[in-house]
């Protein structure tokens, strides 16, 4: 059908008018994000009274309470503990009792024991409260990450014998795949002689910090080969042949049972908080899916011995924390509520090892599979006035969504660009990574480090609050697009395979 010129104009104009009508409430909501508000809130969070917001500390707790008070003020639903806006997680110090910990390899012909004072070493993972026992699966020889994926070690005791001359990077990949394949435990057989192995063991087990819920991961230990060689031989294992095999080795050792008995004690126990507010979506069905805005509210505390000893962390990451607050205020305005629900999250413990986000994604207030995306904000108040780096664009169709939204809002004078520092691996260094590895597509907004990074000079007056306000408006429009889209964001298949830790 051919259209007249007038009909064509009408068909082009009507959608534009409808878009303008639809965007009016959004424009009013976005207008609540101002440079003045950004500067004011950063002045509160990065004030000396917060004492650098170390995890845990009274200053951090005050920061969490302040964020929670803002969420309450905006009418967000509590997403924390017991109907509150705070989600607390435990931080415990543990120490392994070396004299009371053992690895036992047993066959019908007898048993070998490797003690942690001479022949065994704890390498990581949750220490089981009770002894862990199971049938051994031998893994060794010339394995790659791809070949070891096919080895069935779930609910077995994975006994790994590294190949002689193995490439260190390939070896790490193989160990990672094995560890994530849900064995009851991972036991690495060291090639060192007994004396050398023993000299590398600590006389006293160091304290280690255990944060949050026990992760769904196995304990990993290393044992000296001479200590358990007899039992391996009785099970038909020739260690030299396994180490020098040019082919992958993988077989279940029906006659060999491995037991780990580890004695652990708690030396201290504290807590830290995340702040969580939830805005319910407007669509009866899509409101059961969630977009998350996240930032870390902690910093590095106090540097003793200096006249100015408080690390205020204005850019790192009061800027991101304030960003989450500003976005929560904007989305809570009339007409700005998207079809999907939105979780506003500020976490603690990022500087210590992504503690708070790990706890949140392990024990979220909604099922993790219902979280469709995470927009993480870490340091957005410094450096270029017209540019912000968006890390992770290439890993999902969120990158295309961001480009489209960015092009639609030239008035913001803000361009979101690709990762400028791939060698720094920033993708794996902030809180979004805990979402990504559990299957949630992410975008990470970051302006890069500067001379004040992790220094007491990262102070509020150096923040470009006008620039930050424009970035936050871009993130507001981006979240509106994600929150209202008919389809949830999708991973690129190759990225999902690389990043997401599939759980059995």
Buried (B, 14 or more C-beta within 10 A) or exposed (E): EEEEEEEEEEEEEEEEEEEEEEBEBBBBBBEBBBBEBBBEBBBBBBBEEBBBBBBBBEBBBBBBEBBBEBBEEBEBBBBBBEEBBBBBBBBBBBBBEBEEBBBBBBBEEEBBBBBBBBBBBBBEBBBBEEEBBBBBBBBBBBBEBEBBEEBEBEEBBBBBBBBEEBEEEBBEBBBEBBBBBBBBBBBBBBBBEBEEBBEEBEEEBEEBBBBBEEEEBBBBBBBBBBBBBBBBBBBEBEBEEBBBBEEBBBEBBEBBBBBBBBBBEEEEEEEBBBBBBBBBBBBEEBBBBBBBBBBBBBBBBBBEEEEEBBBBBBBBBBBBBBBBBBBBBBBBBEEBBBBBBBBBBBBBBBBBEBBBBBBBBBEBBBEBEBBBBBBBBBBBBBBBEEBBBBBBBBBBBBBEBBBEBBEBBEEBEBBBEEBEEEEEEBBEBBBBBBBBBBBBBBBBBBBBBBEBBBBBBBBBEBBBBEBBBBBBBBBBBBBBBBBBBEEBBEBBEEBBEEBBEEEE
